[in-house]
Amino acid sequence: MKETIIALLEGALDNLRQQGVLPADIAPSIKVDPTRDKAHGDYATNLALMLAKPAGKKPRELAEALVAALPASDAVQKVEIAGPGFVNFFAATDAAAQVVRQVLEAGDAYGRNLTGQGRRVQVEFVSANPTGPLHVGHGRGAAIGDCISRLLEATGHEVTREFYYNDAGAQISNLVRSVQARVQGIDPGDPGWPEDGYRGGYIIDVANAYLAGETVHADDRHVTATGDPDDLDAIRDFAVAYLRREQDLDLKAFGVTFDVYFLESSLYEQGKVEAAVARLIEKGHTFEQDGALWLRTTDFGDDKDRVMRKSDGHYTYFLPDVAYHLDKWQRGFTTVINEQGADHHSTVTRVRAGLQALEAGIPEGWPDYVLHQMVMVTRSGVEVKLSKRAGSYVTVRDLIDEVGRDATRFFLAARRADSQLTFDIDLARSQSNDNPVYYVQYAHARVCSMLRKAEAEETPFDHALAMESLALLAEDQEKALLNRLARYPEVVQHAATAHEPQQIAQYLLDLAADFHTCYNAVKVMVDDDAQRNARLALGLATRQVLRNGLDLMGVGAPEEM
């Protein structure tokens, strides 16, 4: 319907240009939005207000000319002018109801499009250090990153999901020393316990498995423990593989998989970090000071220059990030989206500056970033801070075990990434309309129940009769539901473009609200066959769109609750 109205307005503009009412070279971007109050129609445009000045007319006067110039259309019941010059469109009932036919014909494909034209996009997310179980912040990144990937796939992109393992550096050294201490029977607080050691119970599990000579399988490698308490390299290889496997199992339980696992250590092994340093020096963007090698990041928008290689010869953390992103570019990913925690905010400018300094043809502002804020977990109104296994934080597995995968995913992705999130365990477990995921899933299950009732009463859904009777969907609640269904493709496109899966969550909540309102106000199982089947078709279309949207969230669509 929106596209139909835009086409009608384009026709009106052509007519006004030919009449000399508008300049011949004017070509505005036409904006048509759903109305908030159905008393003002189904859709509205502010086009007359936008064009009043170049046309040299008062907005309302131009609105009248615009309405008079509209081509005839059976899709529009009436057009009204409101306020200073808004134009409101009332959709003809039979035209609006055709969305039911469109949804049922398209099925799972409704809302999907090919605007991406198969363009390759890499989405990097989670990218946790392999030093312990995934915490709830990683879970938020996993939910958002996976939803962004699903949205991009739904809009015709070829998506590669990538996980970057920081398996080098000080945190890995702390892990190794912690496992070694446990292997040697040293507990936290004992003499010899590492100052920055990891205290979680999972370290004991790693140590016991190492002493038992277990073999672990972690994506690209199989590692068998030697059990030698003095072999730091053997402990490192085993501990990293063990925790990579644990993280992978948690992600699979969360319904998240990756196409590529990239190891930071490979950048050093393949000489890519050294190659990046050499190129930066060659391009003249570095300088020596106090025994350290610096990069002039201020030349590329940073607030101060940054050390690349410290005086002790070790690289700072942002240099391997630059080498890693150069590798992404060289792999042909001209579009890259990094979903990371807000604590990475300071790295965005540095990494982009480093990439510009390479002079490798990488455009400014590449890559894109989506940064999520922290998550606070509460139970009975009190913050939950500890996990028995992790020792100092709430894990993703804790939440999945507490409230299930669907609620965990929906809650973590249902708000803007840049807003802080309170995860209320009690709410997520409740079976009430206050629980957003329950509210949406219940709408889907309610349609299924409605169809089972039709079968039980020996009045099963008649598709042919329903398609002939769609014009009977004339109640206000039915029209509101039809309009909501029609908006779904636009919401998917906008959410994919903006990298904002919470738009899908909000749409699903609005759709569920419209459906529940309609269900409570309009009786479905009426005696009139045509009316009943038209309403069953509306329910089926609603169920399909709910299922499609929930799939984009990685959330199930139960038939019974």
C-alpha positions as CSV (number, residue, x, y, z in Angstrom):
1,M,0.0,0.0,0.0
2,K,2.8,2.4,0.8
3,E,4.4,1.8,-2.6
4,T,1.1,2.4,-4.2
5,I,0.7,5.7,-2.5
6,I,4.2,6.8,-3.4
7,A,3.5,5.9,-7.0
8,L,0.3,8.0,-6.9
9,L,2.2,11.0,-5.4
10,E,4.8,10.6,-8.2
11,G,2.0,10.8,-10.7
12,A,0.6,13.9,-9.0
13,L,4.0,15.6,-9.1
14,D,4.3,14.9,-12.8
15,N,0.9,16.5,-13.4
16,L,1.9,19.6,-11.3
17,R,5.2,20.0,-13.1
18,Q,3.4,19.8,-16.5
19,Q,0.8,22.4,-15.2
20,G,3.7,24.7,-14.2
21,V,2.6,24.6,-10.5
22,L,6.0,23.1,-9.6
23,P,9.4,23.8,-11.2
24,A,10.3,21.3,-13.9
25,D,13.6,20.2,-12.2
26,I,12.1,19.5,-8.8
27,A,12.5,15.8,-7.8
28,P,11.8,15.4,-4.0
29,S,12.3,12.3,-2.0
30,I,8.7,11.2,-1.2
31,K,8.2,10.2,2.4
32,V,5.0,8.2,3.3
33,D,4.5,7.0,6.9
34,P,1.8,5.0,8.7
35,T,-0.4,7.2,10.8
36,R,-0.5,6.8,14.6
37,D,-4.2,7.7,14.8
38,K,-6.4,5.7,12.4
39,A,-8.9,8.6,12.5
40,H,-6.3,10.3,10.3
41,G,-6.2,7.5,7.8
42,D,-3.7,4.7,7.2
43,Y,-0.8,6.6,5.7
44,A,0.2,10.3,5.6
45,T,2.8,12.4,3.8
46,N,4.2,15.9,4.5
47,L,5.1,16.4,0.8
48,A,3.1,19.6,0.5
49,L,5.0,21.1,3.5
50,M,8.3,20.2,1.9
51,L,7.5,21.7,-1.5
52,A,5.6,24.8,-0.4
53,K,8.7,27.1,-0.5
54,P,10.1,26.1,-4.0
55,A,6.5,26.1,-5.3
56,G,5.9,29.6,-3.9
57,K,2.6,28.5,-2.3
58,K,1.2,28.0,1.1
59,P,1.5,24.4,2.3
60,R,-2.2,23.8,2.5
61,E,-2.8,25.4,-0.9
62,L,-0.2,23.1,-2.4
63,A,-1.7,20.1,-0.6
64,E,-5.0,20.8,-2.3
65,A,-3.3,21.0,-5.7
66,L,-1.5,17.8,-4.9
67,V,-4.7,15.9,-4.0
68,A,-6.5,17.3,-7.1
69,A,-3.6,16.0,-9.3
70,L,-3.6,12.5,-7.9
71,P,-4.3,9.7,-10.4
72,A,-7.4,7.7,-9.8
73,S,-6.9,4.5,-7.8
74,D,-9.2,1.7,-6.5
75,A,-6.6,1.1,-3.7
76,V,-7.5,4.4,-2.0
77,Q,-10.9,4.9,-0.4
78,K,-10.4,8.7,0.3
79,V,-7.8,11.4,0.8
80,E,-8.0,14.2,3.3
81,I,-5.9,17.3,4.1
82,A,-5.1,17.8,7.7
83,G,-3.4,20.6,9.7
84,P,-1.1,22.9,7.9
85,G,-0.9,20.6,4.8
86,F,-0.5,17.0,5.7
87,V,-2.2,14.6,3.2
88,N,-3.8,11.5,4.8
89,F,-4.7,8.4,2.8
90,F,-7.4,6.0,3.7
91,A,-6.8,2.6,2.1
92,A,-9.7,0.8,0.4
93,T,-10.6,-2.3,2.5
94,D,-10.3,-4.8,-0.3
95,A,-7.0,-3.4,-1.4
96,A,-5.5,-3.4,2.2
97,A,-6.7,-7.0,2.7
98,Q,-4.7,-8.2,-0.2
99,V,-1.7,-8.3,2.0
100,V,-3.2,-11.5,3.4
101,R,-2.9,-13.1,0.0
102,Q,0.6,-11.8,-0.4
103,V,1.8,-13.2,2.9
104,L,0.2,-16.6,2.3
105,E,1.6,-16.9,-1.2
106,A,5.1,-15.8,-0.1
107,G,5.2,-17.9,3.1
108,D,8.7,-17.9,4.7
109,A,9.9,-15.6,2.0
110,Y,7.5,-12.7,3.0
111,G,9.6,-9.7,4.0
112,R,12.8,-11.0,2.4
113,N,14.3,-9.3,-0.6
114,L,17.3,-9.3,-2.9
115,T,18.5,-5.7,-2.5
116,G,21.8,-6.9,-1.2
117,Q,22.4,-8.4,-4.7
118,G,24.7,-11.1,-3.2
119,R,27.2,-8.6,-1.9
120,R,29.7,-10.2,0.5
121,V,29.5,-8.9,4.1
122,Q,31.6,-10.1,7.1
123,V,30.1,-9.8,10.5
124,E,32.5,-10.3,13.4
125,F,31.0,-10.8,16.8
126,V,31.5,-12.3,20.2
127,S,35.3,-12.6,19.7
128,A,35.9,-13.6,23.3
129,N,39.3,-14.3,24.8
130,P,39.6,-18.1,25.3
131,T,40.3,-17.6,29.0
132,G,36.9,-18.6,30.5
133,P,33.2,-19.2,29.9
134,L,31.3,-16.7,27.9
135,H,29.8,-14.0,30.1
136,V,26.4,-12.3,29.6
137,G,28.0,-9.4,27.7
138,H,29.3,-11.9,25.2
139,G,25.8,-13.3,25.1
140,R,24.4,-9.9,24.1
141,G,27.0,-9.6,21.4
142,A,26.1,-13.1,20.2
143,A,22.4,-12.3,20.0
144,I,22.9,-9.0,18.3
145,G,25.6,-10.2,15.9
146,D,23.6,-13.2,14.8
147,C,20.4,-11.2,14.3
148,I,22.3,-8.7,12.2
149,S,23.7,-11.6,10.1
150,R,20.2,-13.0,9.7
151,L,18.8,-9.6,8.6
152,L,21.5,-9.1,6.1
153,E,20.9,-12.6,4.7
154,A,17.2,-11.8,4.5
155,T,18.0,-8.8,2.4
156,G,20.1,-10.6,-0.2
157,H,23.6,-10.4,1.2
158,E,26.2,-13.2,1.3
159,V,27.2,-13.2,5.0
160,T,30.3,-14.6,6.6
161,R,30.1,-14.9,10.4
162,E,33.6,-14.7,12.0
163,F,34.9,-15.2,15.5
164,Y,38.3,-13.7,16.4
165,Y,40.2,-15.5,19.1
166,N,42.6,-13.3,21.1
167,D,44.8,-16.3,21.8
168,A,48.0,-14.3,22.4
169,G,49.1,-11.7,25.0
170,A,49.0,-11.2,28.7
171,Q,45.6,-12.7,29.4
172,I,46.6,-16.0,27.9
173,S,49.8,-16.0,30.0
174,N,47.6,-15.4,33.1
175,L,45.4,-18.4,32.1
176,V,48.4,-20.6,31.6
177,R,49.9,-19.7,35.0
178,S,46.5,-20.2,36.7
179,V,46.0,-23.7,35.2
180,Q,49.6,-24.6,36.1
181,A,49.0,-23.5,39.7
182,R,45.9,-25.7,39.9
183,V,47.8,-28.6,38.4
184,Q,50.5,-28.2,41.1
185,G,47.8,-28.1,43.8
186,I,48.1,-24.4,44.5
187,D,44.8,-22.7,45.4
188,P,43.9,-18.9,45.3
189,G,45.5,-17.3,48.3
190,D,48.2,-19.9,48.7
191,P,51.9,-18.9,48.3
192,G,52.7,-19.2,44.6
193,W,49.3,-18.3,43.3
194,P,49.6,-15.9,40.3
195,E,48.9,-12.3,41.2
196,D,46.4,-12.0,38.2
197,G,45.3,-15.6,38.2
198,Y,41.8,-16.7,37.2
199,R,39.9,-18.0,40.2
200,G,36.8,-19.6,38.6
201,G,36.0,-23.2,39.2
202,Y,36.4,-23.9,35.5
203,I,40.2,-23.6,36.0
204,I,40.0,-26.7,38.2
205,D,38.2,-28.5,35.4
206,V,40.9,-27.6,32.9
207,A,43.7,-28.6,35.3
208,N,42.0,-32.0,36.0
209,A,41.5,-32.7,32.4
210,Y,45.1,-31.8,31.7
211,L,46.4,-34.2,34.4
212,A,44.1,-36.9,33.1
213,G,45.6,-36.7,29.6
214,E,42.3,-35.9,27.9
215,T,42.0,-35.0,24.2
216,V,39.9,-32.0,23.2
217,H,38.6,-31.0,19.8
218,A,38.4,-27.3,19.1
219,D,37.4,-26.4,15.5
220,D,40.8,-26.6,13.7
221,R,42.8,-28.6,16.1
222,H,42.9,-31.7,18.4
223,V,45.0,-31.3,21.5
224,T,46.0,-34.2,23.9
225,A,47.2,-33.2,27.3
226,T,50.7,-34.3,28.4
227,G,50.0,-33.9,32.1
228,D,53.4,-32.3,32.6
229,P,53.0,-29.5,35.2
230,D,56.2,-27.8,34.0
231,D,55.5,-27.7,30.3
232,L,54.0,-24.2,29.9
233,D,53.6,-24.6,26.1
234,A,51.7,-27.8,26.5
235,I,49.4,-26.3,29.2
236,R,48.8,-23.2,26.9
237,D,47.8,-25.4,23.9
238,F,45.5,-27.6,26.0
239,A,43.9,-24.8,28.1
240,V,43.1,-22.6,25.0
241,A,41.7,-25.6,23.1
242,Y,39.7,-26.7,26.1
243,L,38.1,-23.3,26.6
244,R,37.5,-22.7,22.9
245,R,35.6,-26.0,22.9
246,E,33.6,-24.8,26.0
247,Q,32.7,-21.5,24.3
248,D,31.7,-23.3,21.1
249,L,29.4,-25.6,23.1
250,D,27.8,-22.6,24.8
251,L,27.3,-20.8,21.5
252,K,25.7,-23.9,19.9
253,A,23.3,-24.1,22.9
254,F,22.5,-20.4,22.1
255,G,21.8,-21.2,18.4
256,V,24.9,-19.4,17.1
257,T,27.4,-20.8,14.7
258,F,30.3,-19.3,12.8
259,D,31.8,-19.8,9.4
260,V,35.3,-18.7,10.3
261,Y,37.3,-18.9,13.5
262,F,40.4,-16.6,13.2
263,L,43.3,-16.9,15.7
264,E,45.3,-13.8,16.7
265,S,48.3,-16.1,17.0
266,S,48.1,-16.8,13.3
267,L,48.9,-13.2,12.5
268,Y,52.2,-13.6,14.3
269,E,52.9,-17.0,12.9
270,Q,52.3,-15.9,9.3
271,G,54.3,-12.6,9.7
272,K,51.3,-10.4,9.1
273,V,51.9,-8.2,12.2
274,E,55.5,-7.6,11.1
275,A,54.3,-6.9,7.5
276,A,51.8,-4.3,8.8
277,V,54.6,-2.6,10.8
278,A,56.9,-2.6,7.8
279,R,54.2,-1.0,5.6
280,L,53.4,1.7,8.2
281,I,57.1,2.5,8.4
282,E,57.5,2.5,4.6
283,K,54.5,4.9,4.2
284,G,56.2,7.4,6.6
285,H,53.6,7.5,9.3
286,T,55.8,6.3,12.2
287,F,58.4,7.8,14.5
288,E,60.7,6.6,17.2
289,Q,60.5,8.2,20.7
290,D,61.8,7.0,24.1
291,G,62.8,3.6,22.6
292,A,59.2,3.0,21.3
293,L,57.8,3.0,17.8
294,W,54.8,5.3,17.4
295,L,52.1,5.8,14.8
296,R,51.0,9.3,13.9
297,T,47.3,8.5,14.3
298,T,46.6,12.2,14.8
299,D,47.0,12.5,11.0
300,F,43.9,10.4,10.7
301,G,41.6,11.9,13.3
302,D,42.8,10.4,16.6
303,D,43.2,12.7,19.6
304,K,46.9,11.7,20.1
305,D,49.6,9.5,18.6
306,R,49.7,5.9,19.7
307,V,52.5,3.5,20.6
308,M,52.7,0.5,18.3
309,R,55.8,-1.2,19.7
310,K,56.8,-0.6,23.3
311,S,60.3,-0.1,24.4
312,D,60.5,-3.7,25.6
313,G,59.8,-4.9,22.0
314,H,56.2,-6.0,22.6
315,Y,53.4,-4.8,20.4
316,T,50.5,-2.9,21.8
317,Y,47.1,-4.5,21.4
318,F,45.8,-2.3,18.6
319,L,48.6,-3.2,16.1
320,P,47.4,-6.8,15.7
321,D,43.9,-5.4,15.3
322,V,45.2,-3.3,12.3
323,A,46.9,-6.3,10.8
324,Y,43.8,-8.4,11.3
325,H,41.6,-5.9,9.6
326,L,44.0,-5.5,6.7
327,D,43.7,-9.3,6.3
328,K,39.9,-8.9,6.2
329,W,40.2,-6.3,3.4
330,Q,42.6,-8.5,1.5
331,R,40.1,-11.4,1.7
332,G,37.8,-9.2,-0.3
333,F,35.4,-8.0,2.4
334,T,34.6,-4.5,1.4
335,T,31.8,-4.4,4.0
336,V,32.7,-5.5,7.5
337,I,30.6,-5.0,10.6
338,N,32.2,-5.5,14.0
339,E,29.7,-6.1,16.9
340,Q,31.6,-5.6,20.1
341,G,31.2,-4.3,23.7
342,A,31.2,-0.6,24.4
343,D,34.6,-1.0,26.0
344,H,36.0,-1.2,22.5
345,H,34.9,2.4,21.8
346,S,38.4,3.8,22.1
347,T,39.8,1.3,19.6
348,V,37.5,2.3,16.8
349,T,39.3,5.5,15.9
350,R,42.7,3.9,16.4
351,V,42.1,0.9,14.2
352,R,40.6,3.1,11.4
353,A,43.5,5.5,11.7
354,G,46.0,2.6,11.4
355,L,44.2,1.3,8.4
356,Q,44.3,4.7,6.7
357,A,48.0,4.9,7.5
358,L,48.6,1.7,5.6
359,E,47.5,3.4,2.3
360,A,46.0,0.2,1.1
361,G,43.0,1.7,-0.6
362,I,40.7,1.1,2.4
363,P,38.0,3.8,2.6
364,E,37.7,6.1,5.5
365,G,35.2,4.9,8.2
366,W,35.9,1.3,7.4
367,P,34.9,-1.0,9.1
368,D,31.4,-0.4,10.5
369,Y,30.9,-0.9,14.3
370,V,28.0,-1.8,16.4
371,L,28.9,-1.4,20.1
372,H,26.7,-2.8,22.8
373,Q,26.4,-1.5,26.4
374,M,26.7,-3.6,29.5
375,V,24.1,-6.0,30.8
376,M,22.9,-6.2,34.5
377,V,21.2,-9.4,35.5
378,T,18.7,-9.2,38.3
379,R,16.6,-11.7,40.3
380,S,13.9,-10.5,42.7
381,G,15.1,-6.9,42.1
382,V,18.6,-7.7,43.2
383,E,21.6,-7.7,40.9
384,V,23.1,-11.2,40.3
385,K,26.9,-11.0,40.0
386,L,28.4,-14.4,40.5
387,S,28.4,-17.7,38.8
388,K,29.7,-20.8,40.6
389,R,31.6,-21.9,37.6
390,A,33.0,-18.5,36.4
391,G,33.6,-17.2,39.8
392,S,33.1,-13.5,39.1
393,Y,30.4,-13.0,36.5
394,V,27.1,-14.4,35.1
395,T,27.6,-16.7,32.1
396,V,25.6,-17.2,29.0
397,R,25.0,-20.8,30.1
398,D,23.6,-19.5,33.4
399,L,20.9,-17.6,31.6
400,I,20.1,-20.4,29.1
401,D,19.7,-22.8,32.0
402,E,17.6,-20.3,34.0
403,V,15.2,-19.0,31.3
404,G,15.8,-21.0,28.1
405,R,17.4,-20.0,24.8
406,D,14.4,-18.2,23.3
407,A,13.9,-15.8,26.2
408,T,17.7,-15.2,26.5
409,R,18.1,-14.3,22.8
410,F,15.0,-12.1,22.6
411,F,15.8,-10.2,25.8
412,L,19.5,-9.6,24.8
413,A,18.6,-8.3,21.3
414,A,15.3,-6.5,21.9
415,R,16.8,-3.2,22.9
416,R,19.1,-0.8,21.1
417,A,22.7,-2.0,21.4
418,D,23.9,1.4,22.7
419,S,21.5,1.3,25.7
420,Q,22.2,-0.4,28.9
421,L,20.1,-3.5,29.6
422,T,18.7,-5.0,32.7
423,F,18.0,-8.7,32.3
424,D,15.2,-9.5,34.8
425,I,15.3,-13.3,35.3
426,D,11.9,-13.4,37.0
427,L,10.3,-11.5,34.1
428,A,12.0,-13.7,31.5
429,R,10.7,-16.9,33.2
430,S,7.1,-15.6,33.7
431,Q,4.2,-16.7,31.6
432,S,2.5,-13.4,31.4
433,N,1.8,-10.6,28.9
434,D,4.5,-8.5,30.7
435,N,7.1,-11.0,29.3
436,P,7.7,-9.8,25.8
437,V,8.9,-13.1,24.3
438,Y,6.0,-14.9,25.9
439,Y,3.6,-12.3,24.6
440,V,4.8,-12.7,21.0
441,Q,5.1,-16.5,21.1
442,Y,1.6,-16.7,22.6
443,A,0.1,-14.8,19.7
444,H,1.6,-17.5,17.3
445,A,0.3,-20.3,19.5
446,R,-3.1,-18.7,19.7
447,V,-3.5,-18.8,15.9
448,C,-2.5,-22.4,15.9
449,S,-5.1,-23.1,18.6
450,M,-7.7,-21.2,16.5
451,L,-7.0,-23.4,13.5
452,R,-7.2,-26.6,15.6
453,K,-10.6,-25.4,16.9
454,A,-11.8,-24.9,13.3
455,E,-10.7,-28.5,12.5
456,A,-12.4,-29.9,15.7
457,E,-15.7,-28.1,14.8
458,E,-15.5,-29.6,11.3
459,T,-15.2,-26.2,9.7
460,P,-11.6,-26.4,8.4
461,F,-10.0,-23.5,6.7
462,D,-11.1,-23.1,3.1
463,H,-8.3,-21.2,1.3
464,A,-10.2,-20.6,-1.9
465,L,-13.2,-19.1,-0.1
466,A,-11.0,-17.0,2.1
467,M,-9.2,-15.4,-0.9
468,E,-12.6,-14.5,-2.4
469,S,-13.8,-13.0,0.9
470,L,-10.9,-10.8,2.0
471,A,-12.9,-7.6,1.5
472,L,-15.0,-8.7,4.5
473,L,-12.1,-7.8,6.8
474,A,-13.6,-4.4,7.5
475,E,-13.5,-4.0,11.3
476,D,-11.2,-1.4,12.7
477,Q,-9.2,-4.0,14.6
478,E,-8.8,-6.1,11.4
479,K,-7.7,-3.1,9.4
480,A,-5.1,-2.2,12.0
481,L,-3.7,-5.8,11.8
482,L,-3.7,-5.7,8.0
483,N,-1.7,-2.4,8.0
484,R,0.7,-3.9,10.5
485,L,1.3,-7.0,8.3
486,A,1.9,-4.7,5.3
487,R,4.7,-2.9,7.0
488,Y,6.8,-5.9,7.8
489,P,8.9,-5.9,4.6
490,E,9.8,-2.2,5.2
491,V,10.8,-2.9,8.8
492,V,13.1,-5.8,7.7
493,Q,14.8,-3.6,5.2
494,H,15.2,-0.7,7.6
495,A,16.5,-2.9,10.4
496,A,19.0,-4.6,8.1
497,T,20.3,-1.2,6.8
498,A,20.5,0.3,10.2
499,H,22.0,-2.9,11.8
500,E,19.3,-2.7,14.5
501,P,17.6,-6.0,15.3
502,Q,15.6,-4.4,18.1
503,Q,13.4,-2.9,15.3
504,I,12.2,-6.5,14.5
505,A,11.6,-7.2,18.2
506,Q,9.5,-4.0,18.5
507,Y,7.6,-4.8,15.4
508,L,6.8,-8.3,16.7
509,L,5.5,-6.8,19.9
510,D,3.3,-4.4,18.0
511,L,2.0,-7.1,15.7
512,A,1.2,-9.4,18.7
513,A,-0.6,-6.5,20.4
514,D,-2.7,-5.8,17.2
515,F,-3.5,-9.5,16.9
516,H,-4.5,-10.0,20.6
517,T,-6.6,-6.8,20.4
518,C,-8.3,-8.1,17.2
519,Y,-8.8,-11.6,18.6
520,N,-10.5,-10.2,21.7
521,A,-12.7,-7.8,19.8
522,V,-13.7,-9.8,16.7
523,K,-15.2,-13.3,16.8
524,V,-13.5,-15.7,14.4
525,M,-15.7,-18.8,14.6
526,V,-18.9,-17.3,13.2
527,D,-21.5,-19.2,11.3
528,D,-21.0,-17.2,8.0
529,D,-18.5,-19.3,6.0
530,A,-17.0,-16.4,4.1
531,Q,-16.5,-14.2,7.1
532,R,-15.0,-17.1,9.2
533,N,-12.6,-18.1,6.5
534,A,-11.5,-14.5,5.8
535,R,-10.7,-14.1,9.5
536,L,-8.9,-17.5,9.7
537,A,-6.8,-16.3,6.7
538,L,-5.9,-13.1,8.6
539,G,-4.9,-15.3,11.5
540,L,-2.8,-17.5,9.2
541,A,-1.1,-14.5,7.7
542,T,-0.3,-13.1,11.2
543,R,1.1,-16.5,12.2
544,Q,3.4,-16.5,9.2
545,V,4.7,-13.0,9.8
546,L,5.3,-13.8,13.5
547,R,7.2,-16.9,12.5
548,N,9.3,-15.0,10.0
549,G,10.1,-12.3,12.4
550,L,10.9,-14.7,15.3
551,D,13.3,-16.5,12.9
552,L,15.2,-13.3,12.3
553,M,15.6,-13.1,16.1
554,G,16.7,-16.7,16.3
555,V,13.7,-17.5,18.4
556,G,11.3,-20.4,18.1
557,A,7.6,-20.1,17.2
558,P,5.7,-22.7,19.4
559,E,2.4,-24.0,18.4
560,E,1.3,-24.7,21.9
561,M,2.0,-22.9,25.2
